Amino acid sequence: MNDYGFYSFLVRLAENIIFSTDRPTECGLEARKQGDDGKGFLAPYLANKYMLGQGQDGWQRVQQAYKGRDRTKYFADLRKFLRETGYIK
């Protein structure tokens, strides 16, 4: 599997876990039970979307998915992290 195929696989996997609206997945349900707010899934998901050239779509999905009270700060921190690590040019 080439790099593109691997990143594409990771994005599809994350979309199934994070963005499934028809039924919560076992992994997502367990994470919510343990108080996970989803940030641990969203950051690498968005990084992978950038690797695939789909950053704008990734941002839209992340902004729809994350409803925490710290949205503004989290999104600013996430954007800064992605810029510093080279995902956003």
Gaussian input, Z-matrix of N, CA and C with variables (Angstrom, degrees):
# hf/3-21g

backbone

0 1
 N
 C     1     B1
 C     2     B2     1     A1
 N     3     B3     2     A2     1     D1
 C     4     B4     3     A3     2     D2
 C     5     B5     4     A4     3     D3
 N     6     B6     5     A5     4     D4
 C     7     B7     6     A6     5     D5
 C     8     B8     7     A7     6     D6
 N     9     B9     8     A8     7     D7
 C    10    B10     9     A9     8     D8
 C    11    B11    10    A10     9     D9
 N    12    B12    11    A11    10    D10
 C    13    B13    12    A12    11    D11
 C    14    B14    13    A13    12    D12
 N    15    B15    14    A14    13    D13
 C    16    B16    15    A15    14    D14
 C    17    B17    16    A16    15    D15
 N    18    B18    17    A17    16    D16
 C    19    B19    18    A18    17    D17
 C    20    B20    19    A19    18    D18
 N    21    B21    20    A20    19    D19
 C    22    B22    21    A21    20    D20
 C    23    B23    22    A22    21    D21
 N    24    B24    23    A23    22    D22
 C    25    B25    24    A24    23    D23
 C    26    B26    25    A25    24    D24
 N    27    B27    26    A26    25    D25
 C    28    B28    27    A27    26    D26
 C    29    B29    28    A28    27    D27
 N    30    B30    29    A29    28    D28
 C    31    B31    30    A30    29    D29
 C    32    B32    31    A31    30    D30
 N    33    B33    32    A32    31    D31
 C    34    B34    33    A33    32    D32
 C    35    B35    34    A34    33    D33
 N    36    B36    35    A35    34    D34
 C    37    B37    36    A36    35    D35
 C    38    B38    37    A37    36    D36
 N    39    B39    38    A38    37    D37
 C    40    B40    39    A39    38    D38
 C    41    B41    40    A40    39    D39
 N    42    B42    41    A41    40    D40
 C    43    B43    42    A42    41    D41
 C    44    B44    43    A43    42    D42
 N    45    B45    44    A44    43    D43
 C    46    B46    45    A45    44    D44
 C    47    B47    46    A46    45    D45
 N    48    B48    47    A47    46    D46
 C    49    B49    48    A48    47    D47
 C    50    B50    49    A49    48    D48
 N    51    B51    50    A50    49    D49
 C    52    B52    51    A51    50    D50
 C    53    B53    52    A52    51    D51
 N    54    B54    53    A53    52    D52
 C    55    B55    54    A54    53    D53
 C    56    B56    55    A55    54    D54
 N    57    B57    56    A56    55    D55
 C    58    B58    57    A57    56    D56
 C    59    B59    58    A58    57    D57
 N    60    B60    59    A59    58    D58
 C    61    B61    60    A60    59    D59
 C    62    B62    61    A61    60    D60
 N    63    B63    62    A62    61    D61
 C    64    B64    63    A63    62    D62
 C    65    B65    64    A64    63    D63
 N    66    B66    65    A65    64    D64
 C    67    B67    66    A66    65    D65
 C    68    B68    67    A67    66    D66
 N    69    B69    68    A68    67    D67
 C    70    B70    69    A69    68    D68
 C    71    B71    70    A70    69    D69
 N    72    B72    71    A71    70    D70
 C    73    B73    72    A72    71    D71
 C    74    B74    73    A73    72    D72
 N    75    B75    74    A74    73    D73
 C    76    B76    75    A75    74    D74
 C    77    B77    76    A76    75    D75
 N    78    B78    77    A77    76    D76
 C    79    B79    78    A78    77    D77
 C    80    B80    79    A79    78    D78
 N    81    B81    80    A80    79    D79
 C    82    B82    81    A81    80    D80
 C    83    B83    82    A82    81    D81
 N    84    B84    83    A83    82    D82
 C    85    B85    84    A84    83    D83
 C    86    B86    85    A85    84    D84
 N    87    B87    86    A86    85    D85
 C    88    B88    87    A87    86    D86
 C    89    B89    88    A88    87    D87
 N    90    B90    89    A89    88    D88
 C    91    B91    90    A90    89    D89
 C    92    B92    91    A91    90    D90
 N    93    B93    92    A92    91    D91
 C    94    B94    93    A93    92    D92
 C    95    B95    94    A94    93    D93
 N    96    B96    95    A95    94    D94
 C    97    B97    96    A96    95    D95
 C    98    B98    97    A97    96    D96
 N    99    B99    98    A98    97    D97
 C   100   B100    99    A99    98    D98
 C   101   B101   100   A100    99    D99
 N   102   B102   101   A101   100   D100
 C   103   B103   102   A102   101   D101
 C   104   B104   103   A103   102   D102
 N   105   B105   104   A104   103   D103
 C   106   B106   105   A105   104   D104
 C   107   B107   106   A106   105   D105
 N   108   B108   107   A107   106   D106
 C   109   B109   108   A108   107   D107
 C   110   B110   109   A109   108   D108
 N   111   B111   110   A110   109   D109
 C   112   B112   111   A111   110   D110
 C   113   B113   112   A112   111   D111
 N   114   B114   113   A113   112   D112
 C   115   B115   114   A114   113   D113
 C   116   B116   115   A115   114   D114
 N   117   B117   116   A116   115   D115
 C   118   B118   117   A117   116   D116
 C   119   B119   118   A118   117   D117
 N   120   B120   119   A119   118   D118
 C   121   B121   120   A120   119   D119
 C   122   B122   121   A121   120   D120
 N   123   B123   122   A122   121   D121
 C   124   B124   123   A123   122   D122
 C   125   B125   124   A124   123   D123
 N   126   B126   125   A125   124   D124
 C   127   B127   126   A126   125   D125
 C   128   B128   127   A127   126   D126
 N   129   B129   128   A128   127   D127
 C   130   B130   129   A129   128   D128
 C   131   B131   130   A130   129   D129
 N   132   B132   131   A131   130   D130
 C   133   B133   132   A132   131   D131
 C   134   B134   133   A133   132   D132
 N   135   B135   134   A134   133   D133
 C   136   B136   135   A135   134   D134
 C   137   B137   136   A136   135   D135
 N   138   B138   137   A137   136   D136
 C   139   B139   138   A138   137   D137
 C   140   B140   139   A139   138   D138
 N   141   B141   140   A140   139   D139
 C   142   B142   141   A141   140   D140
 C   143   B143   142   A142   141   D141
 N   144   B144   143   A143   142   D142
 C   145   B145   144   A144   143   D143
 C   146   B146   145   A145   144   D144
 N   147   B147   146   A146   145   D145
 C   148   B148   147   A147   146   D146
 C   149   B149   148   A148   147   D147
 N   150   B150   149   A149   148   D148
 C   151   B151   150   A150   149   D149
 C   152   B152   151   A151   150   D150
 N   153   B153   152   A152   151   D151
 C   154   B154   153   A153   152   D152
 C   155   B155   154   A154   153   D153
 N   156   B156   155   A155   154   D154
 C   157   B157   156   A156   155   D155
 C   158   B158   157   A157   156   D156
 N   159   B159   158   A158   157   D157
 C   160   B160   159   A159   158   D158
 C   161   B161   160   A160   159   D159
 N   162   B162   161   A161   160   D160
 C   163   B163   162   A162   161   D161
 C   164   B164   163   A163   162   D162
 N   165   B165   164   A164   163   D163
 C   166   B166   165   A165   164   D164
 C   167   B167   166   A166   165   D165
 N   168   B168   167   A167   166   D166
 C   169   B169   168   A168   167   D167
 C   170   B170   169   A169   168   D168
 N   171   B171   170   A170   169   D169
 C   172   B172   171   A171   170   D170
 C   173   B173   172   A172   171   D171
 N   174   B174   173   A173   172   D172
 C   175   B175   174   A174   173   D173
 C   176   B176   175   A175   174   D174
 N   177   B177   176   A176   175   D175
 C   178   B178   177   A177   176   D176
 C   179   B179   178   A178   177   D177
 N   180   B180   179   A179   178   D178
 C   181   B181   180   A180   179   D179
 C   182   B182   181   A181   180   D180
 N   183   B183   182   A182   181   D181
 C   184   B184   183   A183   182   D182
 C   185   B185   184   A184   183   D183
 N   186   B186   185   A185   184   D184
 C   187   B187   186   A186   185   D185
 C   188   B188   187   A187   186   D186
 N   189   B189   188   A188   187   D187
 C   190   B190   189   A189   188   D188
 C   191   B191   190   A190   189   D189
 N   192   B192   191   A191   190   D190
 C   193   B193   192   A192   191   D191
 C   194   B194   193   A193   192   D192
 N   195   B195   194   A194   193   D193
 C   196   B196   195   A195   194   D194
 C   197   B197   196   A196   195   D195
 N   198   B198   197   A197   196   D196
 C   199   B199   198   A198   197   D197
 C   200   B200   199   A199   198   D198
 N   201   B201   200   A200   199   D199
 C   202   B202   201   A201   200   D200
 C   203   B203   202   A202   201   D201
 N   204   B204   203   A203   202   D202
 C   205   B205   204   A204   203   D203
 C   206   B206   205   A205   204   D204
 N   207   B207   206   A206   205   D205
 C   208   B208   207   A207   206   D206
 C   209   B209   208   A208   207   D207
 N   210   B210   209   A209   208   D208
 C   211   B211   210   A210   209   D209
 C   212   B212   211   A211   210   D210
 N   213   B213   212   A212   211   D211
 C   214   B214   213   A213   212   D212
 C   215   B215   214   A214   213   D213
 N   216   B216   215   A215   214   D214
 C   217   B217   216   A216   215   D215
 C   218   B218   217   A217   216   D216
 N   219   B219   218   A218   217   D217
 C   220   B220   219   A219   218   D218
 C   221   B221   220   A220   219   D219
 N   222   B222   221   A221   220   D220
 C   223   B223   222   A222   221   D221
 C   224   B224   223   A223   222   D222
 N   225   B225   224   A224   223   D223
 C   226   B226   225   A225   224   D224
 C   227   B227   226   A226   225   D225
 N   228   B228   227   A227   226   D226
 C   229   B229   228   A228   227   D227
 C   230   B230   229   A229   228   D228
 N   231   B231   230   A230   229   D229
 C   232   B232   231   A231   230   D230
 C   233   B233   232   A232   231   D231
 N   234   B234   233   A233   232   D232
 C   235   B235   234   A234   233   D233
 C   236   B236   235   A235   234   D234
 N   237   B237   236   A236   235   D235
 C   238   B238   237   A237   236   D236
 C   239   B239   238   A238   237   D237
 N   240   B240   239   A239   238   D238
 C   241   B241   240   A240   239   D239
 C   242   B242   241   A241   240   D240
 N   243   B243   242   A242   241   D241
 C   244   B244   243   A243   242   D242
 C   245   B245   244   A244   243   D243
 N   246   B246   245   A245   244   D244
 C   247   B247   246   A246   245   D245
 C   248   B248   247   A247   246   D246
 N   249   B249   248   A248   247   D247
 C   250   B250   249   A249   248   D248
 C   251   B251   250   A250   249   D249
 N   252   B252   251   A251   250   D250
 C   253   B253   252   A252   251   D251
 C   254   B254   253   A253   252   D252
 N   255   B255   254   A254   253   D253
 C   256   B256   255   A255   254   D254
 C   257   B257   256   A256   255   D255
 N   258   B258   257   A257   256   D256
 C   259   B259   258   A258   257   D257
 C   260   B260   259   A259   258   D258
 N   261   B261   260   A260   259   D259
 C   262   B262   261   A261   260   D260
 C   263   B263   262   A262   261   D261
 N   264   B264   263   A263   262   D262
 C   265   B265   264   A264   263   D263
 C   266   B266   265   A265   264   D264

   B1=1.4559
   B2=1.5305
   B3=1.3252
   B4=1.4622
   B5=1.5260
   B6=1.3401
   B7=1.4673
   B8=1.5174
   B9=1.3418
   B10=1.4596
   B11=1.5271
   B12=1.3032
   B13=1.4618
   B14=1.5152
   B15=1.3266
   B16=1.4549
   B17=1.5253
   B18=1.3394
   B19=1.4622
   B20=1.5211
   B21=1.3115
   B22=1.4551
   B23=1.5305
   B24=1.3260
   B25=1.4613
   B26=1.5296
   B27=1.3370
   B28=1.4648
   B29=1.5260
   B30=1.3208
   B31=1.4577
   B32=1.5218
   B33=1.3141
   B34=1.4696
   B35=1.5243
   B36=1.3229
   B37=1.4589
   B38=1.5259
   B39=1.3209
   B40=1.4621
   B41=1.5249
   B42=1.3261
   B43=1.4645
   B44=1.5234
   B45=1.3158
   B46=1.4621
   B47=1.5174
   B48=1.3127
   B49=1.4640
   B50=1.5212
   B51=1.3082
   B52=1.4586
   B53=1.5208
   B54=1.3074
   B55=1.4538
   B56=1.5218
   B57=1.3141
   B58=1.4585
   B59=1.5249
   B60=1.3143
   B61=1.4535
   B62=1.5193
   B63=1.3195
   B64=1.4555
   B65=1.5251
   B66=1.3117
   B67=1.4633
   B68=1.5218
   B69=1.3168
   B70=1.4653
   B71=1.5255
   B72=1.2994
   B73=1.4562
   B74=1.5175
   B75=1.2898
   B76=1.4538
   B77=1.5219
   B78=1.3134
   B79=1.4608
   B80=1.5242
   B81=1.3204
   B82=1.4481
   B83=1.5109
   B84=1.3199
   B85=1.4647
   B86=1.5219
   B87=1.3127
   B88=1.4675
   B89=1.5217
   B90=1.3122
   B91=1.4647
   B92=1.5295
   B93=1.3292
   B94=1.4672
   B95=1.5246
   B96=1.3185
   B97=1.4685
   B98=1.5279
   B99=1.3215
   B100=1.4587
   B101=1.5232
   B102=1.3249
   B103=1.4555
   B104=1.5172
   B105=1.3149
   B106=1.4648
   B107=1.5187
   B108=1.3221
   B109=1.4615
   B110=1.5261
   B111=1.3236
   B112=1.4541
   B113=1.5116
   B114=1.3262
   B115=1.4637
   B116=1.5282
   B117=1.3136
   B118=1.4622
   B119=1.5163
   B120=1.3284
   B121=1.4626
   B122=1.5163
   B123=1.3141
   B124=1.4600
   B125=1.5238
   B126=1.3122
   B127=1.4703
   B128=1.5305
   B129=1.3353
   B130=1.4681
   B131=1.5286
   B132=1.3253
   B133=1.4686
   B134=1.5269
   B135=1.3318
   B136=1.4570
   B137=1.5301
   B138=1.3109
   B139=1.4744
   B140=1.5254
   B141=1.3230
   B142=1.4644
   B143=1.5252
   B144=1.3270
   B145=1.4624
   B146=1.5292
   B147=1.3381
   B148=1.4615
   B149=1.5239
   B150=1.3220
   B151=1.4715
   B152=1.5305
   B153=1.3363
   B154=1.4672
   B155=1.5337
   B156=1.3561
   B157=1.4507
   B158=1.5215
   B159=1.3226
   B160=1.4644
   B161=1.5327
   B162=1.3242
   B163=1.4605
   B164=1.5123
   B165=1.3270
   B166=1.4626
   B167=1.5306
   B168=1.3063
   B169=1.4644
   B170=1.5259
   B171=1.3177
   B172=1.4574
   B173=1.5184
   B174=1.3503
   B175=1.4668
   B176=1.5249
   B177=1.3278
   B178=1.4650
   B179=1.5188
   B180=1.3150
   B181=1.4630
   B182=1.5267
   B183=1.3243
   B184=1.4699
   B185=1.5279
   B186=1.3150
   B187=1.4636
   B188=1.5238
   B189=1.3071
   B190=1.4636
   B191=1.5259
   B192=1.3184
   B193=1.4622
   B194=1.5208
   B195=1.3310
   B196=1.4661
   B197=1.5244
   B198=1.3050
   B199=1.4665
   B200=1.5260
   B201=1.3200
   B202=1.4611
   B203=1.5254
   B204=1.3068
   B205=1.4670
   B206=1.5221
   B207=1.3140
   B208=1.4645
   B209=1.5302
   B210=1.3257
   B211=1.4686
   B212=1.5193
   B213=1.3195
   B214=1.4625
   B215=1.5254
   B216=1.3184
   B217=1.4713
   B218=1.5263
   B219=1.3370
   B220=1.4611
   B221=1.5300
   B222=1.3392
   B223=1.4628
   B224=1.5249
   B225=1.3257
   B226=1.4713
   B227=1.5328
   B228=1.3317
   B229=1.4671
   B230=1.5255
   B231=1.3240
   B232=1.4615
   B233=1.5188
   B234=1.3252
   B235=1.4690
   B236=1.5283
   B237=1.3417
   B238=1.4649
   B239=1.5309
   B240=1.3266
   B241=1.4596
   B242=1.5284
   B243=1.3127
   B244=1.4661
   B245=1.5320
   B246=1.3163
   B247=1.4655
   B248=1.5338
   B249=1.3419
   B250=1.4698
   B251=1.5156
   B252=1.3127
   B253=1.4645
   B254=1.5347
   B255=1.3379
   B256=1.4582
   B257=1.5130
   B258=1.3179
   B259=1.4646
   B260=1.5220
   B261=1.3383
   B262=1.4647
   B263=1.5276
   B264=1.2846
   B265=1.4726
   B266=1.5119
   A1=107.92
   A2=116.95
   A3=119.60
   A4=110.66
   A5=116.36
   A6=120.71
   A7=111.90
   A8=116.98
   A9=120.02
   A10=110.18
   A11=117.04
   A12=121.16
   A13=111.70
   A14=116.75
   A15=121.26
   A16=110.76
   A17=117.15
   A18=120.53
   A19=110.91
   A20=116.88
   A21=121.13
   A22=109.97
   A23=116.89
   A24=121.55
   A25=110.56
   A26=117.17
   A27=120.58
   A28=111.56
   A29=116.75
   A30=120.32
   A31=110.17
   A32=117.81
   A33=120.05
   A34=111.10
   A35=116.90
   A36=121.18
   A37=110.76
   A38=116.74
   A39=120.62
   A40=111.26
   A41=116.79
   A42=119.19
   A43=111.07
   A44=116.73
   A45=120.03
   A46=111.71
   A47=117.22
   A48=120.68
   A49=111.30
   A50=117.54
   A51=121.91
   A52=112.78
   A53=117.25
   A54=120.62
   A55=114.33
   A56=117.39
   A57=119.90
   A58=109.24
   A59=116.89
   A60=120.55
   A61=112.18
   A62=117.50
   A63=118.89
   A64=112.20
   A65=116.91
   A66=120.21
   A67=108.64
   A68=117.35
   A69=118.26
   A70=110.59
   A71=117.14
   A72=119.81
   A73=109.09
   A74=115.71
   A75=120.98
   A76=111.08
   A77=116.51
   A78=120.95
   A79=110.83
   A80=117.50
   A81=121.39
   A82=112.68
   A83=116.21
   A84=120.39
   A85=110.82
   A86=116.49
   A87=120.60
   A88=110.86
   A89=117.07
   A90=120.50
   A91=110.44
   A92=116.58
   A93=119.75
   A94=111.10
   A95=116.79
   A96=120.78
   A97=110.86
   A98=116.26
   A99=121.06
   A100=111.79
   A101=117.14
   A102=120.83
   A103=114.79
   A104=118.06
   A105=120.95
   A106=109.30
   A107=116.68
   A108=120.79
   A109=113.19
   A110=118.29
   A111=121.87
   A112=115.23
   A113=117.53
   A114=119.42
   A115=111.56
   A116=116.46
   A117=120.43
   A118=113.37
   A119=116.92
   A120=121.35
   A121=111.51
   A122=116.72
   A123=120.39
   A124=113.58
   A125=118.39
   A126=120.73
   A127=112.22
   A128=119.29
   A129=117.57
   A130=112.66
   A131=116.71
   A132=119.53
   A133=109.48
   A134=116.32
   A135=120.18
   A136=111.15
   A137=117.20
   A138=120.10
   A139=110.21
   A140=116.91
   A141=120.38
   A142=111.24
   A143=117.80
   A144=119.88
   A145=110.17
   A146=116.98
   A147=119.95
   A148=110.56
   A149=117.18
   A150=120.42
   A151=110.88
   A152=116.20
   A153=121.10
   A154=112.37
   A155=117.20
   A156=120.40
   A157=112.86
   A158=117.19
   A159=122.54
   A160=111.50
   A161=115.71
   A162=120.59
   A163=114.55
   A164=117.66
   A165=120.56
   A166=110.41
   A167=117.16
   A168=120.66
   A169=110.23
   A170=116.41
   A171=120.72
   A172=112.20
   A173=116.71
   A174=120.37
   A175=110.96
   A176=117.20
   A177=119.78
   A178=111.13
   A179=116.54
   A180=120.18
   A181=112.01
   A182=116.40
   A183=120.31
   A184=109.90
   A185=116.82
   A186=119.68
   A187=111.46
   A188=117.84
   A189=120.82
   A190=111.07
   A191=116.35
   A192=120.70
   A193=113.39
   A194=117.37
   A195=119.58
   A196=110.52
   A197=115.87
   A198=121.80
   A199=112.70
   A200=117.54
   A201=121.28
   A202=112.45
   A203=115.77
   A204=121.40
   A205=112.11
   A206=116.05
   A207=121.07
   A208=112.43
   A209=116.79
   A210=121.88
   A211=112.75
   A212=117.35
   A213=120.74
   A214=111.12
   A215=116.93
   A216=121.03
   A217=110.68
   A218=116.64
   A219=119.97
   A220=111.15
   A221=117.01
   A222=119.61
   A223=111.48
   A224=117.48
   A225=120.53
   A226=110.56
   A227=116.60
   A228=120.72
   A229=111.29
   A230=115.90
   A231=120.29
   A232=110.57
   A233=116.83
   A234=120.26
   A235=110.75
   A236=117.15
   A237=121.87
   A238=110.49
   A239=116.77
   A240=121.26
   A241=110.84
   A242=117.32
   A243=120.65
   A244=110.80
   A245=117.45
   A246=121.34
   A247=109.65
   A248=116.25
   A249=120.65
   A250=112.57
   A251=117.80
   A252=121.12
   A253=112.86
   A254=116.18
   A255=120.03
   A256=116.44
   A257=118.77
   A258=120.14
   A259=110.71
   A260=116.64
   A261=121.94
   A262=106.49
   A263=115.61
   A264=120.71
   A265=110.48
   D1=127.99
   D2=177.72
   D3=-77.60
   D4=173.37
   D5=-178.10
   D6=-58.57
   D7=-42.32
   D8=-179.35
   D9=-60.92
   D10=-44.29
   D11=179.74
   D12=-62.82
   D13=-39.14
   D14=179.53
   D15=-65.87
   D16=-47.69
   D17=179.51
   D18=-65.07
   D19=-37.82
   D20=177.86
   D21=-63.06
   D22=-41.91
   D23=176.70
   D24=-60.79
   D25=-45.49
   D26=-179.55
   D27=-61.95
   D28=-39.68
   D29=179.39
   D30=-65.85
   D31=-45.10
   D32=179.09
   D33=-62.30
   D34=-41.06
   D35=178.05
   D36=-61.82
   D37=-47.17
   D38=179.62
   D39=-62.90
   D40=-40.55
   D41=178.92
   D42=-61.87
   D43=-38.91
   D44=178.13
   D45=-65.99
   D46=-35.73
   D47=-178.50
   D48=-79.69
   D49=-46.78
   D50=-171.29
   D51=-84.75
   D52=-44.67
   D53=-166.14
   D54=-103.71
   D55=9.65
   D56=178.68
   D57=-67.61
   D58=116.08
   D59=-179.31
   D60=-101.73
   D61=-17.69
   D62=-178.31
   D63=-78.16
   D64=-31.08
   D65=176.03
   D66=-159.93
   D67=136.50
   D68=177.59
   D69=-68.48
   D70=139.05
   D71=178.41
   D72=-79.76
   D73=160.08
   D74=179.73
   D75=-57.92
   D76=-42.55
   D77=-179.31
   D78=-64.45
   D79=-47.29
   D80=179.90
   D81=-64.12
   D82=-39.54
   D83=178.31
   D84=-63.79
   D85=-45.65
   D86=-179.86
   D87=-63.12
   D88=-40.21
   D89=179.26
   D90=-62.51
   D91=-43.22
   D92=179.61
   D93=-64.65
   D94=-39.01
   D95=178.48
   D96=-60.18
   D97=-33.41
   D98=-177.75
   D99=-90.06
   D100=7.61
   D101=176.77
   D102=84.14
   D103=12.96
   D104=178.66
   D105=-71.66
   D106=130.54
   D107=-177.93
   D108=-91.27
   D109=-1.20
   D110=177.64
   D111=94.88
   D112=-9.32
   D113=-177.57
   D114=-59.31
   D115=-35.61
   D116=-179.21
   D117=-64.83
   D118=-25.05
   D119=176.14
   D120=-89.08
   D121=-36.85
   D122=-171.32
   D123=-70.70
   D124=-40.08
   D125=-178.13
   D126=-61.84
   D127=-51.70
   D128=178.94
   D129=-68.66
   D130=-30.34
   D131=176.18
   D132=-59.93
   D133=-48.84
   D134=-178.39
   D135=-66.19
   D136=-38.77
   D137=176.79
   D138=-59.69
   D139=-43.40
   D140=178.83
   D141=-66.10
   D142=-37.26
   D143=176.90
   D144=-61.31
   D145=-39.39
   D146=176.76
   D147=-64.70
   D148=-39.67
   D149=179.24
   D150=-61.27
   D151=-28.66
   D152=-179.88
   D153=-91.30
   D154=1.77
   D155=-177.95
   D156=76.24
   D157=23.71
   D158=-176.66
   D159=-121.12
   D160=36.62
   D161=-175.61
   D162=-60.47
   D163=-41.07
   D164=-178.35
   D165=-63.88
   D166=-45.16
   D167=177.18
   D168=-62.11
   D169=-40.21
   D170=178.48
   D171=-60.27
   D172=-44.94
   D173=178.80
   D174=-61.21
   D175=-42.99
   D176=179.50
   D177=-59.91
   D178=-43.97
   D179=-179.18
   D180=-68.10
   D181=-40.90
   D182=179.52
   D183=-64.97
   D184=-41.93
   D185=-179.94
   D186=-67.20
   D187=-31.67
   D188=175.60
   D189=-72.24
   D190=-35.07
   D191=-173.69
   D192=-80.86
   D193=-37.47
   D194=-173.20
   D195=-94.07
   D196=117.31
   D197=-176.59
   D198=-117.40
   D199=16.74
   D200=-178.63
   D201=-61.79
   D202=157.94
   D203=-179.96
   D204=-64.49
   D205=-23.72
   D206=-178.30
   D207=-95.23
   D208=25.93
   D209=-176.19
   D210=-48.84
   D211=-52.32
   D212=-174.98
   D213=-60.23
   D214=-47.44
   D215=179.47
   D216=-66.84
   D217=-44.16
   D218=-179.45
   D219=-59.81
   D220=-45.93
   D221=-179.44
   D222=-65.63
   D223=-38.22
   D224=177.17
   D225=-65.13
   D226=-44.11
   D227=178.22
   D228=-64.11
   D229=-40.59
   D230=179.74
   D231=-65.09
   D232=-44.53
   D233=177.93
   D234=-60.77
   D235=-42.96
   D236=178.87
   D237=-61.77
   D238=-44.89
   D239=179.07
   D240=-61.09
   D241=-45.91
   D242=-178.65
   D243=-65.18
   D244=-34.60
   D245=177.72
   D246=-69.24
   D247=-47.50
   D248=-177.79
   D249=-64.54
   D250=-30.47
   D251=-178.23
   D252=-94.22
   D253=3.14
   D254=172.53
   D255=89.23
   D256=5.10
   D257=178.14
   D258=-74.58
   D259=-37.21
   D260=175.65
   D261=-103.81
   D262=126.66
   D263=-178.68
   D264=-90.22

